[in-house]
Amino acid sequence: MFKKIALSAIAGTCLMAMAGAADAATYNINIYGASAQYTYWTTAAPAYLKSRGCADADIRSASKKVSGREQGIAWCAGTVGLNGVTGRGFNNNGNDYFIRYSANASYDGIMGVQNNATYMPAADSAAGCSAGERLMANENTVTWVAYPGSPTTGNIGGVSCKDITIGASDVAAKSFSQYSKGYLTGHREYPGGTEEVRDIKNITISTSSYNSARPLVVPFGFFANTSVPYDNMTRLMATSIFSGQVANWQDFNEANPDLQVVACLRHAGSGTHATLDKAVMRKDFPLVRNQITPAQSMGATTVVWFNSGTSEMMNCINENQGAVGYADADRNITSLANTKRMFWMGASAARANITGGVYDFWSKQWLYYSKSEPTDVRNLITSLVNFASNPANMPSSLSTYWAASNEMKVEKSSDEIYPSFQ
């Protein structure tokens, strides 16, 4: 839930009205789930605060990986302030605004915003978080960076349980129907690891109780170990590999080197994994469900490794000859010496290719929030959505690949539908 903590009652005033210290309020916007939302808001959140009339001197931010999870926070200081630091809020309204953004998995964002503890990460449960809370940046532990400095140069010293305002997912709730059984961190646990089962299905969200918005278009792409004899992935190759049909790269061409095919996948529950299922496999072939180790394969089937996060999956690609996998198209691979990007159906994941209908491996992300939020809070969420939907607000660091919904020439009404021109 998106909380507003008022120091005194505010009656008959709108969000942007002038307000003094006596009736100042603190707003907490907590966006949780898909990793792409963290990537976007790390840069965009401070710019959003500025767009709402927060003075540069009152904007601060920080981002850091804390206990294995990406965490970020941006703050527009108001008259309440924090640790003795105060500011003026939006256009001198005196309010404090905190925007937190944290990445774990798409399905968990959907569950958390509905106050559902199913699939809650063990660390959040152990910390005593309620069903609608997850571990996010504790504002009292932050070493802030002044605007327009990079949030990545700041520091977040700790996390605490925070109410989820917006559940972010790469796909709609109904698109989670995937299963995976295998080591949590794939090839790194072989041999002797403990297998984990992820059976993510029957996730629903009530349209009568929750609003949804789709402001951002996030592209995905295929990546391969440099030993793979192709720089382009076709749909037939992808469906063959990720359904476990091929054992060797010579299956595609006898002139290829004798090289085992290794499929690196995310565990079920990942929005990227669900997008692969809905946007690429599209019911023609089922995604492989079970881990297949080299000993089980014996060179006769695809080797299959599941991985708990994108970083682990990229390591799977980088460390296994013949390996291929998938991730956000803008994934930085400069530190992965044995990894290369692949074209998809002959095209790159360039922004113009996505908006113009040339490249189709993308998702228009889903943001879910409760209809029971107060009117001023829903108005604030709407302003966030409108900001992200505007291509003029796309951070330059993302503009090579990402697109805003307002610039798309093609659309798909659901995750399963092939894009068509509007």
N, C-alpha and C positions, 0 to 999 in steps of 0.2 A: 504494500500500500504506500502511496505517495503521501508523506506526512507534511503537514504545515503546523508548526508550533508557534502559536501567537502569544505574545507577552501580555496582551489584553485584547478584549473582544474587538473585532473589526466588523462593523455593520454598515451595509450600504455603500461600501467603497469598492472600486474595481482594482484589479491588480496593478495597474499603472498609475493609480492616483497618488498624489503627494501624501506622504505619511511622515510623522515625526517619530522620535525615539520612543515615545510613550506607547505607540501602537504598532511598533515594528514587529515583523514576523520572520521566522526562519523556514525556508522551503528546502526539502531534500528530495532530489530527483535521482532515483537509483535504477540504473539500466543494467540488466543482468541477463546473460545467456550467451548468444552467438559471439564468437571471437571477432567477427567483422565489426560489430558494434563498438567493441573496445578500440579497435584500430581506427575507426572513424572519429569517435568522440575524443580520443586523446588529443587530436589537433583541433577538432571542430568545437569542442565545448567552450574553451576560452573565447573563441571567435563569436560563438552564439551569445555569450554574456555581453560582449562588447556591442553586438547588434541590438541588444535590448536596452542600451543606454547606460551600461555599467562603465565607469571611467577606467582607463588603463591602470591607474594607480590602485584601483580596488580589485583587480582581477589577479588571481593566483591559481596555480595548478601544480600537479605532480603526477607521475605514473611510475610504477615499478612492479616487477614480478615478486609477489609475496607468497611464500609457502606453496610454490608451484602454480599460482594463478595470477594472471595479468590483472592489475588493479590500477585504476586511475581516478582522479578527483579534480574538479575545478570549482572555484569559489569566487563569488562576487560579494565582497564584504559590505555589510550594512551596519546599522547603529548598534546592534547587539554585539556583533564581532566575535572574535575568538582569541583567547589568550591575550587579551588586552589590545588586539588589533581591530580597528573599526573602519567603516567606510560609509558610502552613501547609497548603496543599492542601485536599483534600476531608476535612472532619471531622478535621483535624490528621493526615492520613496522610502528609504531607510531599511528595506528588507535585506536579509542575508539569503543567498541562494547557493546551495551545494549541488553539484551534479557529479554523481559517482557512476563509474562504468567498469564492469568486471566481466571477464570471459571465462566460461567453463564449458557448457554444452548447450545447444539449442533446446533440447527437450527439457532441461532443468530450468531454463528461463520460463517456459510455459507452465511447468508444474509449480514453480515458486510463486509466480504472480497470482496463482489461484489458491494460495495457502495450502498446497498439497505437498506433504513431506515424502511422497513416493519418489525414489531415486535420489533423495537428498544426499550430497556427498558426505562421506564419513566425517571429514574434518568439521563441517558445519554442524552436523548432529552432535559431535563430541563437544563442540563449543557451546551447546545449549541453545542454538538458534531455533526459533519457532518455525512452523511449517511455511510461513510466508516470508521468512528471512533467510539471507545467505551472508557469508563473510565478505565484507567489502571494506574499503578504506576507512580507517578511524581518523577523523579529521584532527584529533588531538595529537597524533603521532607524526604529522606531516612536516617535512622541510619544504616550504613552498618556493616556487619559482615565479617571479614577477612577470606579468604580461609585457611584451610578447615573447618571452623566453620559452624554450622548449620544455614541455612537461617532463620529458624523459631525463632532464638534468636535475629534477627534484627527487624527493625520497618519501616513501610511505613506510613508516616504521612498524606499523601493525594494522590489524584488521579487527573488526567487531561485527556482531550480527546487526544487519540493517534490513528494514522492510523493502521489498522489491516493489518499485513503482511500475516499471515497464519490463515485461518479459520479452526478450529479443530472440528470434529464431530464424534460421535460414529458410525454413519451410513452414507451411501451415501445420497446426497440431495434428490434423488427420493424416498428414503425409508420413508420420512415423509408423512404419510397419516392418522394421528390419530386425534381424536376429544375428548375433555373432557369438561364437564360442572359441576362445583361444587365450593365450597368455595376455596379460594386461599390456605389456610392453613388447609384444612380438618377439623378434629374433633375439633380443637381448636376454630373454629368459630361457632360451633354448640351450641345452636340454634341461629338464627338471623343474620348469616353472609350474605355477599353479594356474590352471585354466579358469577363466571367468566367463560367465554366460550373461549376455545382454539381450534381453528379449523386450524390445521397446515397441509397444503397440497399444492400441485402444486409448491413446491420449486425446482427450477432447477439451474444448473450451466453449463455454456457453456464449453465444452471440447476443443473448438477451442480457447478459451481465457484464460482458467485456467488449470494448471497442478494439478495432484493429486498424493499423496504418501501415503503408508500404512505401516509405520515402526513398529507399536506397536500392540500387541494383549492384550486386556483388558478383564479380566473375570468378569462375573456377577454371582450373587448367590441369593438364597432365604433366607429370615430371618423370624423368627416367634416369637410371644410372647411365653414365657415359658409355658403358659397354653395349648398350642396346643399339641394334643396327638401324633404328629409325628415329627421325626427328619429327615425324608427323603421326598422330594417332587418328585412325578412322573409327567410325562408330562400330563397324564390324570387328575391328581389332579390340576395341574396348569391351564390347559385350562378350567376346570370346575369352578375353583374359579375366575379367572380373566375375564371370560365371564359372571359371575354372575349367574351361574346355581345352586349353592348349598347354602343352608341357614344355615345348622348346621353341625358340625363335625360328628354328628351321621349319616349323609347321607352317609359317607364313611364306617362307621362300627357302627352298633347299640350298640356295647359294649363301644363306646367312650362316654365321658361325654356329657351331654346336654349343648352345647356351640355354640353360634352364630358365624358364619364365618364372619370375617371382612377383607375385601380386602383393603390394603393400596397401592395406586398407585401414581406415579408422574403425573403431568399434561402433556397433549400433548405438544410436542416440546422438551421434554427430549429425549436425545439419548438412555438412558437406557430404557425408555418406548418404544421407537421405536424398540430397540433390542428385548425386550420381545415380541412385536408384530410379528417381522419378524423371529426371531430365535426359538421361543417357540410356539406361536399360529400358525404361518405358514399357515394362511388362512383357517385352519380347523374350527376355532371359532373366532368370532370378539371380540376384547377387549371391556369390558364394557365402555360405553361412558358417562353415567350420574351418578352423586352422588346419593347414596341411604342412607338416614339417618335412624337411628333406628326407628323413628316414621313412616317413609315411609315403612320400611321393615316389622315391626310388627312381626318379627321372621319368616317370610315366604320367604324371599329372602336374598341374600348376602347384608351385609352393605358395602357400598363403599365410601371411602374417597380419594379425590385427594389432592396432596400436591405440593407446588411450588418448593421445593428443597429436596435433599436427607435427610438432617438433619430433616426436618419436617416429612418426610415419616418414618424415623426411630423412631421418637417420636410417630408417629401413631401406629407403631408396639408395642413399649414398653409400651404404656399407654392404650391399648385396649386388653382385654382378647379375645382370639380366632383370633387374627390378624396375617396376613402374608403379606409380601411385598418383594421387590427385590432392589438390589443396587450393587455397585461395590463389588466384592467378598472379597476384602481386607479391607472393611469398619471396622473401629475400634468400637467395641461394649462394651468395658470394662466399660464404664460409664452407659450403659443401662442394669440395673439389671434384667429386665424382658424380655430380647431379646436373642435369640439363633440363631446360624447358622444352616442351613439345608443342607443335602446332596442333590444333584440333580441327579435323576435317579441312586441313590446308590453310587455316586462318589463325592469326594470333588473337589474343584476348584484348586487343586494343579497344579503347573506349568507343571510337567511331564504329568499329566492327560490331560492338554490342548494341549501341543505340540504333544502328542502321540495319540490323537484321542479318548480318553476315556470320556472327558468332553466337551459338545458342546454349553454351554451357554456363548458365548464370542463374541466379536466383534473385527475385525481388523480395527482399526480406520482410518479415512480419514483426510488428511491434504490437503487443497486447497490453491493455491497461483497463482497469475497472471503471465501469460506468457510474459507480457510486462515489467516485472522487468529487469533492466540492467543485463548484462551477469555476472558481478562479484557478484551481489546480488543473482541471481539464483544459481550460484556456491556455495555461502555460504549456501543457503537453502538446496541444495543437500548434503552438508557436514553435516548439522544437521540431515537430514533424514538418511544418512548412519551411523551416530553415533548411532541414536536411533534403527536402524535395527540390530545392532550388539549385540548379547546376552552378550558379555563380558562387555558391558557398562551398563547393567541393574543395577540400584541402589540396594544394598543389602536389603534396606527397602521394596522393591517391589518384590524381587526375589522369594518369596514363591508362589506368584500367577501369576504375570505378565510374559509375554513372548515377545521376539523380533521376528519380522517376519522371520528373517533368520534361526531360529531354528525350525520352524513349519514343522511337517511331514504331516499335513492335511491342506487343503485350502478350501475356499469357494469363488467363483468368484463374488458373490454378497451377500447382506445381507439376501436374501430370500432362497439362496441355502444351502442345508444341506452339512456339511463338508465332504470331501473325501480325500483319500490319494493322494499325489502328485506323 
